[in-house]
Amino acid sequence: MSGKTYTKTANEFLAFVQVTPTHIPLTRNGEPIVFNEFVGDLDEKAGIYVDRRVARLNKGIPNPKVRPVVKLPWELEFDLHILEEGDVREVTLKGYIARGGLALGLGTYRGVFGKFEMDMWK
């Protein structure tokens, strides 16, 4: 997809797709993942640890990053309300989400963390 086509399609998805609920609970085996107590950078009970890295901006300027990492498995469940207009079609959106999960992922430092597979669409 070229730049202008991508921008047009992305704007249509922003306009004609609604995600609910606003707060999507992160779950493991259907149960909410709850942050408990960190010992150092690890919450053993929740299966969450803190990843600390320093990104380098232009001219080598350090940019420290602190990110929570949720150990596998985890899942998200949400509703998409789609008004099919222009390029917005359910089959197109499903394909973009599936490809985006493998190619991009969720969160920051994508490509290394945040990859996902869509295992249900109903």
C-alpha positions in Angstrom: 0.0 0.0 0.0 1.4 3.4 -0.9 1.6 6.4 1.3 -1.5 8.3 0.1 -3.5 5.1 0.0 -2.3 4.1 3.4 -3.2 7.5 4.9 -6.7 7.5 3.4 -7.4 3.9 4.6 -6.0 4.6 8.1 -8.1 7.7 8.4 -11.2 5.7 7.3 -10.5 3.1 9.9 -10.1 5.8 12.6 -13.5 7.3 11.5 -15.5 4.1 11.0 -14.2 1.6 13.6 -14.9 1.8 17.3 -13.2 -0.4 19.9 -15.0 -1.2 23.2 -14.5 -1.3 26.1 -12.2 1.7 26.4 -10.1 -0.1 29.0 -9.3 -3.6 27.6 -8.4 -6.0 30.4 -5.2 -8.1 29.9 -6.0 -11.7 30.8 -4.3 -15.0 31.1 -6.5 -18.1 30.7 -9.6 -15.9 31.0 -8.5 -14.3 34.4 -7.3 -10.7 34.7 -3.6 -10.2 35.1 -3.1 -8.1 38.2 0.1 -6.3 39.1 1.0 -7.4 42.6 4.3 -6.7 44.3 7.6 -6.2 42.5 10.8 -7.5 44.0 13.4 -5.8 42.1 12.1 -5.7 38.5 9.9 -8.9 38.8 6.4 -9.5 39.9 6.6 -13.3 40.0 2.9 -13.9 40.8 1.6 -11.8 37.9 4.4 -13.0 35.5 5.5 -9.4 34.7 9.0 -8.0 34.7 10.5 -4.6 33.9 12.7 -4.3 30.9 15.1 -1.4 31.1 17.0 -0.2 28.0 18.5 2.9 26.7 17.5 4.0 23.2 19.8 6.4 21.3 18.3 9.5 19.7 20.0 11.6 17.0 23.6 12.5 17.9 23.8 9.6 20.4 21.6 11.3 23.0 20.5 8.6 25.5 16.8 8.0 26.0 16.1 5.6 28.8 13.1 3.3 28.4 11.3 1.4 31.1 8.7 -1.1 29.9 6.6 -3.7 31.6 6.8 -7.1 29.9 4.0 -9.6 30.4 5.1 -13.2 30.1 3.2 -15.5 27.8 0.4 -16.6 27.6 -1.8 -13.5 27.6 -4.9 -12.4 25.7 -7.1 -9.5 25.0 -10.8 -9.6 24.2 -12.7 -6.6 22.8 -15.5 -5.6 20.5 -15.1 -3.8 17.2 -18.0 -1.9 15.8 -17.5 -1.4 12.1 -19.4 0.9 9.8 -18.5 -0.3 6.4 -17.7 2.8 4.4 -15.1 3.5 1.7 -12.3 1.0 2.1 -13.5 -0.1 5.5 -14.6 -3.7 5.2 -14.6 -6.3 8.0 -12.5 -8.7 5.9 -9.9 -5.9 5.3 -9.8 -4.9 8.9 -9.4 -8.6 10.0 -6.5 -9.0 7.6 -4.8 -5.8 8.8 -5.1 -6.8 12.4 -3.7 -10.4 11.7 -0.8 -9.1 9.7 -0.1 -6.2 12.1 0.1 -8.6 15.0 2.9 -10.6 13.4 4.7 -7.7 11.6 4.4 -4.9 14.2 2.9 -6.0 17.5 1.6 -3.9 20.4 3.3 -1.4 22.6 6.7 0.2 22.4 9.9 -1.6 21.2 7.7 -3.5 18.8 9.5 -6.0 16.6 11.1 -7.6 19.7 8.2 -7.5 22.1 4.4 -7.3 21.6 3.9 -9.7 18.7 0.6 -11.4 18.8 -1.6 -13.8 16.8 -5.3 -13.4 16.4 -6.9 -16.8 17.3 -10.6 -15.8 17.2 -12.8 -13.5 15.2 -16.5 -13.7 15.5 
